[in-house]
């Protein structure tokens, strides 16, 4: 027996509304559902326009405060243009925390930090590799 497909990735946060606002307004993710789990966690599921998988944002203060370690984990999203996304960030008073780093073969990558300190990688695929998610 093996698994069929990835459904969602969960990130626990200290401030659910601030985090959801970041994912919606800065990254452009859509909130697809919100509910309280049987154990009392507040859960919000978001997805990128061209993805099936969701990101689950969880608020569960009974577990104690969230302390994100540097370089522990990150989410990666594709963008059409890192330059254009950088302008979008600037319009919101934000900037890349690292990069962009462009590849000689085309495409590149950059990072921003979500409100809780989780890293978000933005990847501009090389034109020949468009749609593959690789760089």
Long-range contacts (C-beta under 8 A, 24 or more apart in sequence): 5-52, 6-53, 7-53, 7-54, 8-45, 8-53, 8-54, 8-55, 8-56, 9-53, 9-54, 9-55, 9-56, 9-75, 10-55, 10-56, 10-57, 10-58, 11-55, 11-56, 11-57, 11-58, 11-75, 11-114, 11-116, 11-118, 12-58, 12-59, 12-60, 12-63, 12-66, 13-57, 13-58, 13-59, 13-66, 13-115, 13-116, 14-59, 14-61, 14-65, 14-66, 14-116, 15-59, 15-115, 15-116, 16-42, 16-44, 16-57, 16-58, 16-59, 18-115, 19-57, 19-114, 19-115, 19-116, 20-44, 20-46, 20-57, 22-114, 22-115, 23-55, 23-57, 23-114, 25-92, 26-88, 26-89, 26-92, 26-94, 26-112, 27-77, 27-120, 29-55, 48-77, 66-116, 68-116, 68-117, 68-118, 70-117, 71-119, 73-118, 73-119, 74-111, 74-118, 74-119, 74-120, 74-121, 75-118, 75-119, 75-120, 75-121, 76-120, 76-121, 76-122, 76-123, 76-133, 77-120, 77-121, 77-122, 77-123, 78-122, 78-123, 78-124, 78-125, 78-133, 79-122, 79-123, 79-124, 80-124, 81-124, 82-108, 82-109, 82-110, 82-122, 82-124, 85-110, 85-122, 86-110, 96-122, 100-124, 103-135, 107-135, 108-135, 109-135
